[in-house]
Amino acid sequence: MGSCSVDRERLEMFEVGPCKDAYEMGLLIGQRFSKLIRSRVAKDLILQNHLRPFALGHTPHSESLLKALFHANKTKFPTYWDELLGTAAGSGVPLLDILLINFRKEILAFIPKEGAKGPTVDTSDDCSDVVVVGESMAIVAHNEDANVALVGHTYLIKGILPDGLFFVGYTYAGELPSCAFGFNSHGLAFTLNSVPPAEDEIVAGGIGRNFISRDLLEAASMDDALSRIQGSEVSVGHSYNLIETKTRRIFNVETASRNRISIYEVHDENSMSRQKRASVLTKKSKGDFLSLLGDIDDKNYPIYMTGPLLHTLCTALIDLDEQTLSIIEGNPKKGAVSYVFSIAPQKSP
C-alpha cells in the first residue's frame, strides 16, 4: 500500500454516529484521534509561532478580531461550534488551539509579517485540480496539498446523521470535516482550493471556510450547496468544485469577501491548475490525469509536492460515471489506491 510519506501509516477512517448532539460527535472524534491531534498541535509551527502568540498577546487588535470571528461563526453555525467544543474536550487539547487551527487562514491574514518568528508560509498556493466533463468522461482529480505539519495528521470521518444519512470527509487533525474534500449520501461531493486574498479585500469577523465546508457535507443537492455557500459572508475567499452524481454536473464556485461569488459550470476539458506544465502532457484517460497530478518535473512549482514546506498528502479521484471516489496515497502516477467509496445517491432509511 502506498503512503503519503515514508513515516506515516495508512489513512484511518472512523465511523461516528448517530449521536445525541454535535458535541458528542466532536467528543468521540476527539477521543479517537487524541494522539494524532496532540501531535499535530505540537508540530504545527504556524500555530506555535504565529497564531498562538497573536491570540495570547491580548492586544486590542487581536482581541477584537478573535471576538468578532468567534461570535460570527458560533452564531451562524452553533452545532458545528459545539462539534469543535467536543473535539477539544475529547482530545484534551486546549479549546483555543482547536479554534486557532480551524480559523488559521482567517487569522493569519491579520498578523503582521514584519518581525514574525519562523516561516510565515501557510498553504496559500495549495492543491491542484483537474476537472473534465465530456461525452466520454466526467471526473475530478484533486491533489490535497498542505503544510508539512499535516503530513501524517489526517484521517477520514464517516459521520452518520440522526436521519440515517451520512457524509465522509477527509479531515485535518483537530479540524472540522472537511477543509479538503468529501461527499455525502445525497450523491454530492466537493473538492476545495485556496484563493489567496489581496490584503485590502480581507474582512474581519467573517465566516470561516472550515465552517462552510462542514455545512456543505450536509447539502442535499447542487442548488442546496450553492445556497449554503452564498449564504455565508466569508472573511477570505475560497474555491469549491461541486459535484452532483445524479445530474452528472460539476460547478466551480469562487468566493471572496463582501459577498462576491463567481459560478461556472464545467462543460468540457479545461480547468487545470498549473496549466503551463499541464498543457504539454498527454491527457486522454484517467491514468493520464493522475500522471499529471503526479508530475514533479518543474522543480520550482511541481504539481506533486514533497516539501520542504508544502506536501501532497493524497490524491482524490471522483468519477461521476462510475459514481466512485478513490483516495490514492503516495504519487498518483503509481496508483496506490487505499479507499474506493460509492458516491451514488442513497435513499433515506
C-alpha positions, -999 to +999 in steps of 0.1 A: +000+000+000+013+034-009+016+062+016+020+100+016+054+098+033+077+071+044+069+076+081+031+076+081+006+048+084-024+041+062-051+067+064-076+057+092-114+060+089-136+065+119-174+059+117-193+080+142-230+085+149-258+088+150-251+110+181-274+127+205-259+161+195-230+177+178-209+180+209-210+142+213-199+137+177-169+160+183-162+144+216-160+109+201-138+122+172-115+139+197-112+109+219-105+085+189-078+108+174-065+124+206-029+113+200-029+125+164-045+159+173-020+164+201+009+155+177-004+179+151-006+208+176+029+200+189+044+201+154+024+230+139+049+259+136+022+281+122+002+276+154+032+280+177+050+309+160+021+330+148-015+320+157-009+314+194+013+344+201-012+366+183-041+353+203-022+354+237-008+388+231-041+403+242-037+434+221-068+454+213-063+443+177-061+406+184-089+406+210-114+425+187-106+403+157-109+370+176-141+381+194-157+391+161-146+359+143-157+336+171-190+353+177-200+353+140-193+317+135-208+305+168-239+325+160-244+312+124-233+276+130-239+267+166-239+230+160-205+230+143-192+252+171-204+226+196-186+199+174-153+218+180-160+221+217-164+184+218-133+178+198-113+199+222-127+181+252-122+147+237-087+152+226-075+171+257-062+199+235-069+235+247-100+249+230-081+280+219-057+258+199-085+239+183-102+272+173-070+287+160-061+259+137-097+259+124-095+296+117-058+297+107-063+313+073-088+339+085-064+349+113-031+347+095-043+374+071-043+399+100-009+390+116+019+414+107+046+398+087+073+421+100+093+406+128+075+373+126+093+344+141+098+313+119+083+306+085+052+326+076+042+305+046+009+288+050-008+268+023-017+298+002-009+280-031-020+245-021-040+219-041-042+212-078-074+200-096-082+186-130-118+189-139-131+172-171-167+169-183-172+154-218-191+127-235-166+100-227-155+111-192-166+132-162-140+133-135-124+155-108-089+146-098-075+166-068-042+168-051-045+177-014-015+198-007-008+212+028+018+225+052+044+199+063+028+198+098-002+180+083+018+151+070+006+120+089-020+141+107-052+134+087-080+109+089-114+101+074-146+108+092-178+090+083-205+109+101-239+093+104-266+118+110-298+114+130-319+107+099-295+079+089-279+098+060-241+102+062-211+121+050-174+112+045-148+139+049-110+139+046-101+157+078-071+175+092-064+165+128-084+187+152-104+205+124-139+202+112-146+178+084-136+188+057-113+215+046-101+192+018-127+170+001-157+149+009-191+135-002-225+126+013-252+101+007-272+125-014-246+120-041-230+154-036-192+157-035-167+186-034-130+194-035-116+227-022-088+250-033-073+281-019-079+316-032-053+339-016-068+373-010-054+408-015-048+424+018-074+452+012-101+425+005-099+408+038-129+413+061-126+408+099-152+387+116-164+368+086-175+332+083-146+307+084-141+284+054-140+253+076-175+260+088-188+265+053-173+233+040-186+214+071-220+227+061-216+215+025-212+179+038-249+181+047-261+197+014-289+178-003-283+189-038-263+212-061-288+240-055-286+235-018-248+235-018-248+268-038-273+283-014-251+273+016-220+289+000-239+321-010-255+324+024-222+329+043-202+362+042-166+350+042-136+367+056-113+355+029-121+337-004-121+301-014-127+279-044-152+250-045-156+222-071-191+209-065-200+175-080-235+161-083-236+125-095-273+121-103-271+150-128-235+145-139-228+182-133-197+199-120-196+236-109-166+256-099-175+283-074-151+310-063-159+333-034-145+365-020-153+388+009-182+412+007-205+385-007-188+383-041-191+350-059-184+335-093-202+303-105-190+284-136-204+251-149-177+229-163-187+217-198-156+205-215-119+196-209-105+225-190-100+239-155-064+228-148-042+240-121-006+249-131-017+250-167+017+257-182+031+224-173-002+206-178-005+218-214+025+198-226+014+165-210-008+138-227-044+139-213-066+112-228-075+089-199-079+089-161-044+075-159-031+105-179-047+129-155-033+110-125+001+111-141-003+149-145-011+153-108+020+132-100+043+153-121+074+166-104+095+179-134+091+216-126+115+219-096+102+253-085+065+246-088+059+209-090+023+196-093+031+168-069+047+184-038+072+168-015+084+197+006+102+214+022+071+233+033+042+220+012+034+183+007+008+165-013-010+145+014-030+123-010-050+124-043-087+121-047-103+108-079-140+114-084-156+095-113-192+107-120-199+078-144-187+051-121-200+071-092-169+065-071-144+085-050-110+069-048-082+080-025-046+075-036-018+077-011+016+085-025+023+097-060-008+091-081+014+080-110+018+048-091-019+044-085-017+031-049-055+032-041-062+030-004-100+035-005-128+034-031-162+048-020-195+046-038-209+082-041-242+072-057-272+089-041-289+068-014-324+069-002-332+079+034-335+048+057 
